Amino acid sequence: MKRTAMLKILNPALAVLLGIQVTTGLFGALASGELHEACGIALAACAVLHLILNWGWVKMNLLPRGKAPGA
């Protein structure tokens, strides 16, 4: 599967998992702690995959490129 196609699936999945995490975190008494834990693990795995797929962008835009300090 191509990178772009994977991201088209992964990005909405991340949004849904994040929404579940926030909801089960805020209203934990109404939801299962097991759901919160399982979705947290899935969220972490998806976040790592997202970072891997976007590593080129991260490297280009967020990591220093050997500039002199204060330059």
N, C-alpha and C positions, 0 to 999 in steps of 0.2 A: 504494500500500500504506500502511496506517495505521501510525503510529508504534509502537504496541504490538505489532502483528504483526511489524514489522521487528525490534524488540528481542527478540522470542521466537526469532528466527532468529539474530540477531547475537550475543546473549549466549552461547549454547552454542558458536558458531563461535569467539568470543574465547577461551573456555575450552580448546577443542581446540587452537587455534593456540598458545596459551601453553604448553600441555602439550608440544606438539611442540618448541617453542623450548627449553624446559627440558631435555627428553630429548636433543635433538640437541646442545645445548650441553654437557651433562654427558658424553655418550657420543659425542662427535664422531668418534672413530675408527671407530665402527660405522655412522655415518650419513653421508650425502652432505652436503658443505658447501653444495651448491646447494639442497638441501631446506631447510637452516637459513636461508639467505639469502632464498629465496622465501617461506617462512612468516613470516619477520621483516617483509618488506615487506607481506604480507597482514595481519599483526597490526597494524602501524602504521596501515594504511588503515582497518581495522575499528575501531581505537581512536579515530581521528579521527571516524568516522561515529557511534560511540557517544557521544562528547562532544557532537557536534552535536545528536543526538536528545535528549540529556539536558541541554541547555544551560540550560533553565529552572530545573531543580533546582540545577545548579551555581551559577547566578547568585543564586538565592535563598538557598542555604545556605553557600556558600563565599566569595563576594565581599563585600567590605565595603559597607555601605549608608550611608555618610556619617556614621557615628557619630563623636563627638568623641574624640580620643585619650585613652585612660585611662578612658573611660566604661564 
